[in-house]
């Protein structure tokens, strides 16, 4: 698979997140938190918090952080790394491209966290 349409560029305001369900290489749905950070850049990460298994797209976005609404863990949307406990494990992040007025995400090529 290749990058898939996630939304139009004007559908997501800065410091906003939304759930998009894309299709993995095996045909299974992949829940993605599509986030526009405070500078207007788009990011895609797994929508499932690594601590509480709840939707990150329901959390607040501030700058480059998204906060899990259940226990307050915060994740850097650029790397997927947790920066606030109780989460200690990163979540997968996916490559995002903007082509014209479309935001595209490639869920088949998660970015490795070092």
N, C-alpha and C positions, 0 to 999 in steps of 0.2 A: 504494500500500500504506500501511498504518498500522503502529502499533507492534505487535510480535509478542511472544508469550509466550517468555521466555528461561528462567525458573526460578521456583520458589516462593521466597518471602523466606527461609524457614528452611533452604534447601538450600545456602546459601553463608555460611560463617563470616567474621567480620572478618579482613582480611588474607589472603583466599583468592581465587584466580582459577580460572576454568574456561572451556573452549572450548564455545561454542554455535554451531551452524550455523543461520543464519536464511536467509530467501529474499529476494533483491533484487527490485526492480521488474521486472527483465527475466527473472525466474524462476531466475537463477543462485544457487548457494549463496554466502553471505557468512559467512566465518569471523570470529567475534567473541570477543574476550577479555572475559568478564563478570567484573568485579572488585568486591569489597567492600573498601573502604579501612579503615584503622585506626579510623575514627570510625563505621563501620557503613554509610556511604553506598555506593550502587551506581553503577558506571560501566561504560561499554561502549566499547571501542576495537577497531580492527582487530587481529586476532590475529597478523598478519604483521609482524614486526620490519622496520623500514625499512632496516636495515643488513644483517642476515644472512638475511632471509627465512625465519625460523623462528618457531615458535609462542610468543607472549608469555604465553599462559595456562599454559605449563609453567614459567614463571619465578616467582621469589619476589616477594611483595608486602610492602612495609614502608611503613606510613602511606599516603601518596597516590602511591607509586611502585611500578612493576612493573619488574623487572629481567629482561632477556633472558638466558636461561641459556647462550647460546653465547659471546657476547663481552662480556657485562657492561653493555651499554647500559641506561640506566634512562630510563623515560618517566613523565611526570606523567599519571596516569590521568584527571585532570580536563580536560586540554588536549590530550593526545597529544604534547606537545613533549618532545624528548629533553633530559635534564638531565645525562647522563653519556655521554661518548664511548665507542665510536666512532660511534654513530648521530648524524647531523646533521639528518635530515629527520623531521618529525613524522609520526605515524600518525593516520588519521581517528578521530574520536570520534563517538559516536552518542547521541542523546537517550535518557534512561532515565526511565521513570515507574514508580511503585509504586502499584498499585491493589489494595487489599485485601491478599491474600497472594501476589499475582503481581508479578513483575518483568518489565516490558515494554520492548523496545528497538525504535527506529525506524531501520532501516538505510538507509532511503531519504532520510533527512534528516541527513547528516553535518554536524557543527558546524564552521564555518569557523575556522581557526586564524589569528589576526592576527599 
